[in-house]
Amino acid sequence: MNKKNNTYKIHLQEVTLKDGTQGTRSIEFDFDNHDNILDILELVKDRNLFQSKNEDIEFVVGLKLFGEVLLKNRNHPLFTELAPQFATFMKKLKSTVKPQDLKH
């Protein structure tokens, strides 16, 4: 079977809330993405784009989640002004982190 997208699962769980209480809620969901997100994480892990490895992961996962929704809904009025700037941003990011740098 040849799929058009990769499928992932995310489990998001409250651990500690800002008021100091222990979190009790969680959510788990599946999603598709046209890119291999784990390959992209491999690309950026040694780049130290941000202050910590966790921020690098947060950035990539958040960007890929958001970007895929934007692509699937590119004609939505909410994205009218953002789509061209997002495309410019992605070109800049891709020039910073090049796929040929991926180590397998």
C-alpha positions in Angstrom: 0.0 0.0 0.0 1.4 3.4 -1.0 0.2 6.2 1.2 0.3 9.9 0.4 1.2 10.8 4.0 2.9 9.6 7.1 0.7 8.9 10.1 1.7 9.9 13.7 0.3 9.8 17.2 0.7 12.5 19.8 -0.1 12.1 23.5 -0.3 15.4 25.3 -0.6 15.2 29.1 -0.8 17.9 31.8 2.0 17.3 34.2 2.2 20.3 36.5 0.1 23.4 36.0 1.4 27.0 36.5 -0.5 27.2 39.8 1.6 24.3 41.1 -1.2 21.7 41.0 -0.7 18.3 39.3 -2.4 18.1 35.9 -5.1 15.5 35.4 -6.1 15.8 31.8 -4.6 14.3 28.6 -5.4 14.0 24.9 -4.2 11.6 22.3 -4.7 12.0 18.6 -3.5 10.7 15.2 -2.5 13.0 12.4 -1.0 12.8 8.9 1.9 14.8 7.5 3.5 14.8 4.1 6.9 15.0 5.6 8.8 12.5 7.8 8.8 14.5 11.0 11.3 12.3 12.7 13.7 12.8 9.8 13.3 16.6 10.2 13.9 16.3 13.9 17.1 14.5 13.1 18.1 17.3 10.8 17.7 20.0 13.4 18.9 18.2 16.5 22.5 19.3 16.1 21.7 22.8 14.9 20.8 24.2 18.3 18.3 26.6 16.6 16.9 27.5 20.1 18.1 27.4 23.7 17.4 23.8 24.3 16.8 20.5 22.5 13.2 20.5 23.8 12.6 23.9 22.1 14.0 22.5 18.9 11.5 19.6 19.2 8.6 21.8 20.2 9.4 24.1 17.2 9.5 21.3 14.6 6.4 19.4 15.9 4.4 22.6 16.3 5.5 23.9 12.9 4.7 20.6 11.1 1.3 20.4 12.8 0.4 24.0 11.9 1.9 23.8 8.4 -0.1 20.7 7.5 -3.4 22.3 8.6 -2.5 25.4 6.6 -1.7 23.4 3.5 -5.0 21.4 3.8 -6.9 24.6 4.3 -4.9 27.0 2.2 -8.1 28.7 0.8 -9.5 29.4 4.3 -10.0 33.1 4.9 -8.0 32.8 8.2 -4.9 32.1 6.2 -5.2 34.7 3.5 -2.5 37.0 4.8 -0.4 34.4 6.5 0.1 31.9 3.7 2.6 34.0 1.6 4.7 34.9 4.7 4.6 31.2 5.8 6.0 30.1 2.4 8.8 32.7 2.7 9.5 31.6 6.3 9.7 27.9 5.2 12.1 28.7 2.4 14.4 30.5 4.9 14.2 27.6 7.3 14.9 25.1 4.6 18.0 27.0 3.5 19.2 26.9 7.2 18.6 23.2 7.7 19.3 21.3 4.4 18.0 17.8 3.8 21.4 16.6 2.4 22.7 17.1 6.0 20.5 14.2 7.2 22.6 11.4 8.6 21.2 7.9 8.1 
